[in-house]
């Protein structure tokens, strides 16, 4: 797969992440669960930043960035902090897999940026009760 195709795939994943984290943020309360609220808010900001960076990168390559979907599927059972935490963890793990793919599909500065994004996604998993992994985003090597 070309670098451009990998960037577009990653951008599509970031579009979804921003959407889902927005929904998760609406299900959290700053006063009832401040740690979860902060973790979701931080994740939302980070994913928006990455989405914007990917959009600029693809545009700078002279290509049109992949568009966002009209909506994305989110689970209906987000009524508890535990449910929001589980969904946020799954989202971060999915993003880690996407960034591991991007690391393997790019070179130079793009690869360095993708590696930093992968590292930060792996760290963010910890905020959602994830466990540290030796090879984040590489499910075949995970201890889960």
GUNU-131418 format. One line per field, with one value per residue: residue in one letter; x, y negated, z of N, C-alpha, C in turn. Coordinates in pm, 1 decimal. Each point is the difference from the previous one (the first is absolute). Example, Ala and Ser with C-alpha at 12.3 -4.5 7.8 and 13.67 -1.06 7.14 Angstrom:
<atoms>
rest = (A/S)
n_east = (1319.0/-35.0)
n_north = (569.0/-105.0)
n_up = (780.0/-72.0)
ca_east = (-89.0/82.0)
ca_north = (-119.0/-119.0)
ca_up = (0.0/6.0)
c_east = (90.0/-77.0)
c_north = (-120.0/-109.0)
c_up = (0.0/73.0)
</atoms>
This chain:
<atoms>
rest = (X/X/X/X/X/X/X/X/X/X/X/X/X/X/X/X/X/X/X/X/X/X/X/X/X/X/X/X/X/X/X/X/X/X/X/X/X/X/X/X/X/X/X/X/X/X/X/X/X/X/X/X/X/X/X/X/X/X/X/X/X/X/X/X/X/X/X/X/X/X/X/X/X/X/X/X/X/X/X/X/X/X/X/X/X/X/X/X/X/X/X/X/X/X/X/X/X/X/X/X/X/X/X/X/X/X/X/X/X/X/X/X/X/X/X/X/X/X/X/X/X/X/X/X/X/X/X/X/X/X/X/X/X/X/X/X/X/X/X/X/X/X/X/X)
n_east = (85.1/-41.3/95.4/-38.6/-8.8/116.8/41.0/-58.2/49.4/113.2/-11.5/-41.5/101.6/74.4/-58.4/7.6/127.7/11.2/-69.9/59.8/115.8/-53.6/-42.7/119.1/49.5/-98.9/61.6/96.7/30.3/30.9/-121.4/-59.7/61.1/64.8/49.2/-116.8/-63.7/100.9/-3.7/-132.4/-1.1/99.0/-65.7/-111.0/65.9/56.4/-114.4/-56.4/100.5/-7.3/-131.5/16.2/93.2/-73.9/-101.5/78.2/44.5/-121.1/-48.3/102.9/-47.5/-91.5/-42.1/-117.5/-6.8/-1.0/-125.7/-59.3/-41.6/-122.7/15.3/22.7/22.0/-85.9/48.3/-112.2/77.9/-1.7/-92.3/112.8/71.4/-34.3/-121.3/2.9/50.4/-83.9/-94.6/40.5/13.2/-113.5/-47.1/62.7/-45.5/-117.1/12.2/38.0/-95.8/-80.8/47.5/-11.3/-115.4/-28.6/48.0/-63.2/-79.8/77.0/64.4/120.4/-28.2/-62.9/99.8/85.6/-78.6/-10.8/129.1/14.2/-78.7/68.1/112.6/-48.3/-38.2/114.3/55.9/-76.6/34.3/108.7/-39.1/-16.6/88.5/71.7/65.8/117.4/37.7/74.0/-99.1/-28.6/-125.6/74.5/-126.3/71.8/53.6/-128.9/3.6/-93.8)
n_north = (117.5/-100.3/-90.7/-48.7/121.3/20.4/-117.5/32.2/121.6/-56.0/-86.2/100.4/65.2/-106.0/-6.4/131.5/-6.4/-107.2/61.9/117.1/-63.1/-67.2/114.9/55.1/-112.8/14.9/116.5/-90.7/-3.3/-126.1/-13.5/93.8/-10.3/-85.2/114.5/63.5/-103.2/-12.2/131.0/-3.0/-108.0/53.4/115.2/-67.2/-76.2/108.9/65.2/-108.7/-12.5/129.8/-8.4/-113.3/62.8/108.3/-79.8/-73.0/111.6/51.4/-112.8/-0.8/124.5/-97.3/68.7/48.9/-51.0/123.0/-0.7/-69.7/102.4/22.1/126.5/37.2/128.9/-22.8/65.0/63.9/89.2/-130.8/58.6/68.6/-42.5/118.6/-20.3/-124.9/43.2/103.1/-84.8/-85.9/101.6/50.1/-123.9/-18.4/119.7/-33.0/-116.6/69.8/84.4/-103.6/-52.9/121.3/7.1/-121.9/39.0/113.4/-102.5/-60.2/-108.6/-21.1/-128.3/52.9/84.5/-97.5/-74.6/99.7/15.1/-132.6/-0.5/102.9/-57.9/-115.2/68.5/64.1/-117.1/-51.1/116.8/-40.2/-114.6/95.8/17.0/-44.4/97.4/-28.7/-26.1/105.6/47.6/-125.2/34.4/90.4/21.2/42.6/-112.1/-30.8/-42.0/-57.5)
n_up = (0.0/-73.9/20.0/-117.6/-46.3/57.5/-49.4/-113.7/13.1/36.9/-99.5/-74.2/56.0/-25.4/-119.5/-5.2/35.3/-76.4/-91.0/13.9/6.9/-99.7/-48.8/18.9/-47.9/-85.5/17.4/11.9/127.2/-14.9/52.4/-73.3/-117.2/80.6/47.4/-8.8/51.4/85.1/20.7/-0.5/77.3/71.1/-0.5/25.9/85.5/49.8/-6.4/48.2/85.8/23.5/11.9/66.5/71.6/6.9/27.2/79.4/55.7/-5.3/48.4/86.4/-2.6/-1.0/103.4/-29.2/122.8/49.1/-39.5/94.4/70.0/-38.0/33.5/125.4/-0.5/96.3/104.1/17.1/53.9/-13.3/73.2/1.1/102.2/48.0/-50.2/42.9/113.4/-3.3/-39.5/92.5/83.3/-43.0/7.2/116.1/31.9/-51.2/62.2/104.7/-33.2/-17.1/112.0/49.4/-64.8/47.6/116.2/-23.0/-27.6/90.7/-38.8/46.8/-26.2/-104.6/-14.6/17.3/-77.2/-87.6/20.2/-2.6/-106.2/-45.9/37.0/-45.3/-105.8/1.2/21.9/-95.6/-50.7/61.6/-54.0/-91.5/96.0/-99.4/-57.7/53.2/-124.5/-23.4/-74.8/40.1/-19.8/60.5/-30.4/-102.1/50.7/6.4/125.7/-74.2)
ca_east = (-85.1/78.0/-7.2/-122.5/-113.7/9.2/-40.9/-144.5/-61.0/16.3/-89.7/-137.0/-10.6/-5.1/-135.0/-87.5/38.0/-50.3/-145.9/-33.8/38.9/-100.8/-115.5/39.5/8.3/-136.5/-49.6/75.9/-29.6/119.8/-16.1/-17.9/120.3/94.1/113.8/-47.3/-29.1/128.4/62.8/-73.6/26.6/137.0/-0.1/-68.8/90.4/113.3/-44.0/-29.1/128.6/55.9/-84.3/36.3/135.4/-9.7/-66.8/100.8/103.1/-54.0/-18.0/133.8/43.0/-76.0/-114.7/-119.2/-15.9/-124.2/-102.9/-62.3/-129.9/-111.5/-6.0/74.7/-70.9/42.1/-88.8/-113.3/5.0/105.1/-60.0/82.4/140.9/72.0/-26.8/74.3/141.0/25.5/-6.4/115.0/116.3/-6.8/32.5/144.6/67.4/-18.7/88.9/136.9/17.0/8.8/128.9/104.0/-5.4/58.6/144.7/54.4/-28.3/59.0/143.8/47.6/-74.3/-134.7/10.4/29.5/-125.5/-90.6/49.5/-38.8/-145.3/-20.7/41.3/-96.3/-123.3/24.2/-1.8/-138.7/-71.5/13.0/-102.7/-125.6/24.4/72.7/124.5/113.8/34.7/132.1/-18.4/-136.3/-54.8/33.1/-82.2/55.8/99.1/-60.0/-16.4/-138.3)
ca_north = (-117.5/-122.8/-89.0/-78.6/85.3/22.9/-125.4/-13.4/98.1/-52.2/-114.9/52.4/49.0/-116.6/-56.2/82.8/-18.2/-130.4/12.2/87.4/-66.3/-102.8/68.8/45.8/-118.6/-38.8/98.1/-11.3/-116.6/-54.1/0.4/136.3/80.0/-96.3/63.9/49.0/-118.3/-56.1/92.7/-7.3/-132.8/0.7/84.3/-73.0/-104.9/63.4/56.6/-113.5/-49.8/94.5/-7.8/-122.7/18.4/90.2/-74.6/-90.9/79.8/50.3/-117.2/-42.1/94.8/-31.7/90.6/-35.1/89.4/75.9/-72.2/66.6/60.5/-75.3/42.7/121.4/87.7/-0.1/87.5/-67.0/20.6/-83.7/-66.4/4.3/-36.6/121.5/22.2/-103.1/36.5/115.5/-42.9/-85.9/88.5/68.7/-99.8/-24.0/120.3/-1.4/-103.2/50.9/91.5/-83.7/-68.7/99.8/17.0/-119.1/7.3/96.9/-39.3/-130.7/-15.2/-133.5/-82.6/55.7/114.9/-51.1/-55.7/112.2/69.6/-80.7/14.3/135.2/-2.0/-76.0/78.7/108.7/-59.5/-37.8/121.9/15.2/-82.9/73.2/128.2/93.7/49.7/-27.6/108.3/-14.4/-39.1/-52.0/3.3/126.6/92.1/136.2/4.6/-51.8/93.5/-5.4)
ca_up = (0.0/-8.6/116.1/-8.9/37.1/144.5/63.0/-16.5/90.8/135.4/12.0/15.6/138.1/88.5/-11.2/83.7/140.7/45.5/12.4/113.1/124.9/24.8/59.5/134.0/84.8/36.7/96.7/124.1/81.9/64.3/145.4/51.1/-29.6/-58.8/-65.7/-129.0/-80.7/-44.1/-94.0/-126.6/-56.1/-49.9/-120.2/-106.1/-47.8/-67.6/-127.8/-89.8/-46.6/-97.4/-119.4/-70.5/-53.0/-115.1/-107.5/-57.6/-66.0/-126.9/-85.5/-42.9/-103.2/-120.5/-9.7/77.9/115.6/8.2/75.3/113.9/-26.2/55.7/139.9/29.8/92.9/140.5/76.4/65.3/145.7/57.9/114.7/120.9/-18.1/-40.7/-142.2/-72.7/12.7/-87.8/-140.3/-24.7/-7.5/-129.5/-102.0/3.3/-51.3/-145.6/-53.1/9.6/-112.7/-120.2/-1.4/-24.8/-145.1/-61.1/23.1/-94.7/-138.4/-27.8/22.5/34.5/95.0/17.7/90.4/134.5/52.2/25.0/118.7/116.8/16.1/54.3/140.6/79.4/4.1/95.4/133.7/30.7/40.3/144.9/63.4/-9.9/67.0/-84.4/57.4/-87.6/-92.0/-59.0/-138.9/-13.3/-133.2/-63.7/76.5/4.6/107.0/122.2/110.4/47.2)
c_east = (89.5/-11.6/-129.3/-122.0/0.0/-41.0/-151.2/-73.8/6.2/-88.8/-144.1/-21.8/-7.9/-134.3/-95.5/29.8/-53.6/-150.4/-37.2/38.3/-93.0/-123.9/32.9/8.7/-136.7/-59.3/73.8/-35.9/127.2/-11.6/-9.7/124.7/104.8/118.7/-39.4/-28.8/129.1/67.1/-69.5/27.0/140.5/11.4/-62.9/92.6/117.6/-40.7/-38.6/130.0/62.5/-79.2/39.0/139.0/-3.0/-65.2/99.1/106.2/-47.4/-20.4/133.9/58.1/-75.7/-121.9/-116.4/-13.2/-134.9/-98.0/-48.2/-130.9/-108.7/-16.9/79.3/-78.1/60.9/-96.8/-108.6/9.8/114.5/-47.2/82.6/143.3/81.1/-18.8/76.8/148.6/34.8/3.3/119.0/127.8/2.5/39.4/150.6/76.8/-13.9/91.5/145.5/29.6/16.7/135.1/116.4/8.3/65.6/151.3/64.2/-14.8/65.0/149.6/28.2/-83.1/-141.4/1.9/26.7/-125.8/-97.7/42.7/-34.6/-150.6/-34.4/35.4/-102.7/-134.0/15.3/-2.0/-143.9/-84.0/2.6/-104.9/-135.5/15.2/59.9/125.8/114.3/31.3/136.5/-9.2/-142.5/-44.4/27.7/-70.4/58.7/105.3/-54.6/-16.0/-144.7/-71.0)
c_north = (-123.6/-81.7/-80.4/82.1/27.0/-125.4/-18.6/96.1/-50.1/-121.2/45.1/51.5/-115.8/-71.9/75.9/-20.5/-130.8/7.1/79.8/-65.2/-115.3/58.6/45.1/-117.2/-45.9/94.0/-5.4/-128.7/-45.6/4.2/141.2/84.9/-88.8/63.2/50.6/-116.4/-59.0/89.9/-4.4/-134.8/-8.8/82.4/-70.3/-106.3/59.6/53.3/-109.6/-55.9/90.4/-1.7/-122.5/10.5/89.6/-70.4/-93.6/77.6/48.7/-114.4/-48.6/92.9/-21.5/87.1/-51.6/98.6/71.5/-76.5/81.6/64.4/-88.4/33.4/129.4/81.2/-11.7/90.6/-79.5/5.1/-77.3/-72.1/0.2/-41.7/120.5/27.0/-101.1/33.8/115.5/-43.2/-89.0/83.4/72.3/-94.8/-23.0/121.1/9.4/-103.0/44.7/94.8/-78.7/-70.0/96.5/28.1/-118.8/-1.8/93.6/-39.2/-131.7/1.5/-141.6/-71.1/51.4/118.1/-46.6/-57.4/112.7/77.1/-76.7/11.3/137.3/3.6/-71.4/72.6/113.8/-52.3/-35.6/121.6/16.7/-81.8/68.6/144.0/107.1/45.5/-30.3/122.1/-27.4/-50.5/-52.2/-0.9/127.1/112.1/140.8/15.2/-44.7/110.3/5.4/130.6)
c_up = (0.0/128.6/-0.6/41.1/150.4/76.9/-7.4/93.1/143.9/22.9/18.0/142.3/98.5/-9.0/92.0/147.8/55.8/21.2/125.7/132.4/33.5/64.9/142.3/97.2/46.3/104.1/133.2/72.1/70.1/151.3/57.1/-21.1/-68.1/-72.7/-138.5/-93.9/-55.8/-103.6/-136.0/-67.7/-57.9/-128.5/-118.7/-60.3/-78.0/-137.1/-99.4/-56.4/-103.9/-129.9/-82.9/-62.7/-124.6/-118.9/-69.3/-77.9/-136.1/-98.2/-53.6/-106.5/-131.1/-21.0/83.5/116.4/-3.9/88.9/118.5/-44.5/60.1/147.9/13.9/102.0/139.6/77.0/71.3/151.7/65.4/124.7/126.8/-32.8/-47.2/-148.9/-85.9/2.6/-93.2/-147.3/-35.2/-11.7/-133.7/-113.0/-4.9/-50.7/-150.9/-64.8/5.7/-116.1/-129.9/-7.2/-17.1/-150.1/-70.7/18.4/-102.7/-145.5/-40.4/26.6/48.5/104.5/23.3/97.0/142.7/63.8/35.4/125.3/126.9/25.7/58.5/147.8/87.0/10.3/100.4/143.4/39.5/39.4/151.7/74.6/-0.4/48.4/-91.0/71.1/-96.7/-86.4/-60.6/-143.5/-19.0/-146.1/-76.2/76.8/10.1/108.7/133.8/103.6/47.2/-20.7)
</atoms>
